[in-house]
Amino acid sequence: MSLRKALTGGKSAFVPFVMAGDPSMAVTEKIVIALEKAGADALELGVPFSDPVADGVTVQKAAERALAAGATLQGVLDLVKKLRASGVKIPICLFSYLNPIYMMGYEAFITAAKSAGAQGALIVDLPPEEAEEYQALAKQHGFETVFLCSPTTTPERLKLVDDYSTGFVYYVSREGVTGAQAALPAQVNDRITALKQQLKNPLAIGFGISTPEHVRALRGKADGIVVGSALVKIIEENPANAAEAVEQKVRALLA
């Protein structure tokens, strides 16, 4: 199944984010299997990077732990291949910064990621204005692209983001970095309604979604609901039984 199809199935797809390699690749494999079992419809799998400028402290620390444990982009692709061999079927979107992908080479990355079993990628710090080469290669190889919009995105730029996305558009629900928050932004429902009228792609919302109340409030509005930092925190606090703890958290979020 493609990322696009996962987010157009007639319900609000639940899309968890976890950092590959935190606390180890072997544990991440168990976590992803548990996430699918708990009801995840697709997965954002983080590629750890040394300078994750869009992320808050929780995800930054996860990247640091993964890198310290020896995680690499190639190691993440090897993990995806193992996940497919383990029977994981949900679509996987790699969530990465540009540097490791640029160093590997766009086409080498796209072909390796697709061969491993990933459906697409969101490259956080690659704006659509600079993505023509990458987007063309991804389209050529049938590898889905995801670009970001935010509360400050202009209508002109939103059209560019939509034109360059083939999987879904990711709406950053607030200004600032990732991280759990107590309440959703006041105008989020109005903003989702307006965006869905303007986009041809499915719309996923993330940044700060962390409670069952948040998920219920967004269900039926956004095409996809992304929960990241809240799950990464659970992993940090329960390294010995991370898969079980994450599965319990996701079941609570989806209750």
Secondary structure, 3 states (H helix, E strand, C coil): CCHHHHCCCCCCEEEEEEECCCCCHHHHHHHHHHHHHHCCCCEEEECCCCCCCCCCHHHHHHHHHHHHCCCCHHHHHHHHHHHHHCCCCCCEEEEECHHHHHHHCHHHHHHHHHHHCCCEEEECCCCHHHCHHHHHHHHHHCCEEEEEECCCCCHHHHHHHHHHCCCEEEEECCCCCCCCCCCCCCCHHHHHHHHHHHCCCCEEEECCCCCHHHHHHHCCCCCEEEECHHHHHHHHHCHHHHHHHHHHHHHHHCC
